[in-house]
């Protein structure tokens, strides 16, 4: 009898549990989900076309996420990344108040800069809305890619196309040259790794040929933009990352390579040949430019420090030296979220040649100088946790090989570009970071079991 009562009790608990799980989603949460996903797509589609529209869409994404928090609190409170967001917000608030007290003339700029630093953590909101469906990351990346390509087309000065390309005049096409190089190189990786399979998987010969021609045309356009930007950091980073990804891709696809059809193999040969011919043509047309822009590396390799040009590696080495000096003066808390030590203190410190530089041209050093070692540790913890969760998602086959290679390549390009430039709190880079980091982290948030995605 007692045993029967126990069985009935357990059965009742099971029924109650199933009933609780079967409860319909509250209308407010359901509505906020549709609004959040719609705003996510709008943000990706307008990221580089309309800053105002992208900011509005990002704000709607955030508000819709806040509506979800009460019903998803048990899930959110167990995710370490959300805890890091709160810690970063508290630290930035304290850093801002401290900097305003220490440097009253710079007080007005500190809160805005702190918000810009904090906004880098909004990738968790993008990840939240991407995680609900396995197709959303691909849609977001496709919309962002279209937004970037459209922006480059609209901002390109077609009247000066011949002068820009043939006479090797440098152009950022709406961005700084370094930013254009980073964004376009990342887009090129995505185009090669994520769009390529769909080109080869066309069923009819006519559609396959048309898709292949369009794929090659867009690839050539991206290569042309990378050449026009004339960013040595991008060229070297793309070369290094490309070799690493090619070796990794060859290893993980070693079995598939053996089964390529003759037509697929021919398309690969044609694609590689087109890239090689374009690169050789660019080298031939712009040989003097390339020799001039890379001459500084020869001096650096030969330790010829006496004649380093101030506008290139020389100034960056001087900025690194000065930045480390300022970091040692206030190592724990830094100088404040908006304090550009070059403009504010370089002249008084005897580095007047650096006073015209807007920043230290090294994102990691800027982070440490402005937010101190404590702030740097918080951002490092976020980067390490993000990397670990993406690696775990890849191991459980929640991320396809192509997507993982793309995210790995994008991270490598961003890391190398950040060593030579500072764009982290500028609006264009924040959009770039939020989309990529949001897509990456979405695979960690998506707990639903899924079949291994196809490449």
Secondary structure, DSSP 8 states (H G I E B T S, - for coil): -HHHHHHHHHHHHHHHHHHHHTS---HHHHHHHHHHHHHHHHHHHHTTT-HHHHHHHHHHHHHHHHHHHHHHHHHHTT-HHHHHHHHHHHHHHHHHHHHHHH-GGGHHHHHHHHHHHHHGGGHHHHHHHHTT-TTHHHHHHHHHHHHHHHHHHHHS-GGGHHHHHHTT----TTS-HHHHHHHHHHHHHHIIIIIHHHHHT-SSHHHHHHHHHHHHHHHHHHHHHHHHHT-HHHHHHHHHHHHHHHHHHHHHTHHHHHT--HHHHHHHHHHHHHHHHHHHHHHHHTHHHHHHHHHHHHHHHTT-GGG--TTTHHHHHHHHHHHHHHHHHTTTT-S-TT--HHHHHTTTTT-GGGTT-SS-S-HHHHHHHHHHHHHHHHHHHHHHHHHHHHHHHHHTT-S-HHHHHHHHHHHHHHHHHHHH---TTSHHHHHHHHHHHHHHHHHHH--S-------
